[in-house]
Amino acid sequence: MENRLLEIFRLVCQSNREFTVRELAQQFSVSSRTVYSDIKKLNELLEASGYPEINADKGKMFYTEPLMIEFESLIHSTPAFVLSNLRFRRLRITTSILLSGDQFTVDDLLKELDISRNTLIGDLKEVREMLSFHSIAVEATPFKGYRISGKEQNIRNLLILSISEDPLFFEDRAGKEDMQILSSCEAFLDDVARRLNVELSDVSFNRMLIAFYVTYTRISIGKAFTGGPKDVLTREEKAFVERHEEIEAIFGREVSIDDCFYLANKLAEASVVKSEELLSEKWLPFNLVTNQFIDAVAQEYSFEAFRTDSKLYEGLLNHLRPAYKRALAGEWAENPLLSYVLENFCQLNKAVEKSVKVLEEELKVHFNEHEISYFTLFFASVIERNEKQIRRTPNVIIVCNAGISTSEILKSRLQAIFHVNILGTFSVRNAALWLKEHTPDLIISTVPFKWKDTKVLKVSPYLSDYDIKEIQSQLSFLTARIHMAEVMNIIGKYVEIEDHKLAPLKNELSIYLGITENSEPKKGIYQPMLKEILTTDLIKAKFEAANRDEAVKESGRLLVDKGLADESYIQAMLKNVEVNGTYIVISPGIAMPHARPEEGALDIGLSIVTLKEPVVFGHPKNDPVKIVVGLCAIDHQSHLKALTELADILMDEKKVNEITNANSAEEILQIIKEDSQC
């Protein structure tokens, strides 16, 4: 991390050019969120040392004047940093208090922190209020200092938050032994993520390392985590419990199972870059509600591609589980792009904010504005993917008060060096009048001049080398989207076109301009109803299964015999049950084995097998299984309407009993028809 900060510092703060977040993310092979996080840390260091901050606006980064200092002088200015920066000083006080055990004194803190007694006492009042906000009490005790009390989870969560906000914490606090432990934790976390087939975002990975450190330090002062009994383990909890002894070896001390669960849940709350499709608790509700959420947003914000973009569905599904876990724990992930989202996707964000109630009502949680803005970014990416972005010649005006000859020289030089359309040269007063009715891409001025919504570059009348570089840098980022609707509107202002010629004109212009917009909106993925795919030959009543595998095979055989799946699909179902046996049992007595579409699915299909004698699948709570629903699908969405209908029926205990007691496929189908849209 420090090497990346150093390089970003040299690129952004010690050069005259502008960088985009995307450009830096690609250069360092990290996410845009990580770049924003790094810029935030650099700005904190710059502010603490009395230097101007990096300007970050609309995805672009630039520094006013090159900073000719060594990066190390920022890193090693910690005492001044702590003394001068109120927020960081209080973060340090907070972490010191929470890592001290049950009690601390002012003298203890003064030995650790290089600040005056008066400063510390003044800060303590604010720190105590902040701790109280997190349900952690700090009470004064006569002759002993202060006593800390609160739930261990609250203390650890606040420690993680405080340390993650302090860019120099480990440089100042962690010794050689601590750094070795962190290195081992990093290797452990990499391996666990690989085994779980997930890739954590850089921010989440660093936060998980802090969670390991916090757990280690709290255990070291005798503060083990205590939780309740677990009926069903998540896949993260299983992974940590199986490697319990390895965690103890890394920490060099005894670690409780509850501490393993705590770390596992932190991992479940972490945002992922990508995730292979492994089942988890609530996988069925997540799948169903994600589809409903997309539909709700598409109704609020008319963009039909939302319903057809598979990357959107998969991205939201991957993000929803950690977001749900965070909401359950009362945690949330700060989105460094929040202001960018609110500024650039205001209406879309409002549509998502209104539609997110679908998720909240189904999952019984609340998502704050940061989590909502993350959801918005997934929808915004669909718009980006579906809109043609092409570079056109930028429109520029010149503002110059030095007379015609000077402005003509500047205009000639600009046209000789750059490919731009110069719409005119103006005095300051006339420029302000002209700009009220026009919007150029860039304003180049020889005098101080500002205008809302349009970038202004101040240059010398004769264009210095520095001016040329600045203009070139700005022009390289000017792009414009061309929408066919806007093109047709412009044409319509000047000519009247017969209705029957509109479509051919639009099509010909689309081909010429390279805009692949269809004249008709895309239709959403067709989702058949339950009655369209469930027939008696996909139902088996009172099947005698000796074990779990026989029950699963029968549900798969019905799909294969109907021509909905290849024979290989049955083996894939068995393998999936072996890996995800716990999660296959979706509710008491009901299992839903399936496999990935590419593993032999040919069409959408649902089979129902009722068992003469219930079978154990290995679920500690929902066993034994008496109904097996085989599922095959050719994508992530087309089967969801039928599956939703069936899921609603299977949530009705009376209907489940009727289906279980039925003696024939015809009888079962009739029971289902009575309560569905069939």
Salt bridges, closest charged atoms under 4 A:
GLU7 OE2 - ARG10 NH1 3.53
GLU23 OE2 - ARG17 NH2 2.80
ASP38 OD2 - ARG4 NE 2.49
GLU44 OE2 - ARG87 NH2 2.71
ASP102 OD1 - LYS223 NZ 2.57
ASP107 OD1 - ARG117 NH2 2.65
GLU112 OE2 - ARG173 NH1 2.52
ASP123 OD2 - ARG89 NE 2.46
ASP123 OD1 - ARG90 NE 3.05
GLU152 OE2 - ARG156 NE 2.86
GLU152 OE1 - ARG218 NH2 2.85
GLU165 OE1 - LYS40 NZ 3.25
GLU165 OE1 - ARG87 NH1 3.24
ASP166 OD2 - ARG92 NE 2.34
ASP172 OD2 - ARG92 NH2 2.68
ASP191 OD1 - ARG194 NH2 2.41
ASP191 OD2 - ARG195 NE 2.76
ASP191 OD2 - ARG243 NH1 2.60
GLU199 OE1 - LYS274 NZ 3.74
ASP231 OD2 - LYS621 NZ 3.99
GLU236 OE2 - ARG321 NH1 2.55
GLU237 OE2 - LYS230 NZ 2.73
GLU246 OE1 - ARG243 NE 2.97
GLU248 OE2 - HIS244 NE2 3.43
ASP259 OD1 - ARG156 NH2 2.71
GLU269 OE1 - LYS266 NZ 3.02
GLU277 OE1 - ARG596 NH1 3.12
GLU281 OE1 - ARG321 NH2 3.34
GLU281 OE2 - LYS325 NZ 2.75
ASP295 OD1 - ARG307 NE 3.00
GLU300 OE2 - LYS354 NZ 3.51
GLU304 OE1 - ARG307 NH1 3.43
ASP309 OD1 - ARG385 NH2 2.97
GLU314 OE2 - HIS636 NE2 3.23
GLU334 OE1 - LYS40 NZ 3.56
GLU343 OE2 - LYS58 NZ 3.78
GLU360 OE2 - HIS366 ND1 3.22
GLU371 OE1 - HIS319 NE2 3.69
GLU371 OE2 - ARG326 NE 2.67
GLU384 OE1 - ARG481 NH2 2.40
GLU387 OE1 - ARG481 NE 3.28
GLU387 OE2 - HIS483 ND1 3.99
ASP441 OD2 - ARG392 NH1 3.01
GLU498 OE1 - HIS500 ND1 3.40
ASP537 OD2 - LYS562 NZ 3.06
GLU544 OE2 - LYS612 NZ 3.54
ASP549 OD1 - ARG548 NE 3.49
GLU554 OE2 - ARG557 NH2 2.60
ASP561 OD2 - ARG557 NH1 2.38
GLU578 OE1 - ARG548 NH2 2.93
GLU598 OE2 - ARG596 NE 2.53
GLU658 OE1 - LYS655 NZ 3.95
GLU674 OE1 - LYS655 NZ 3.63
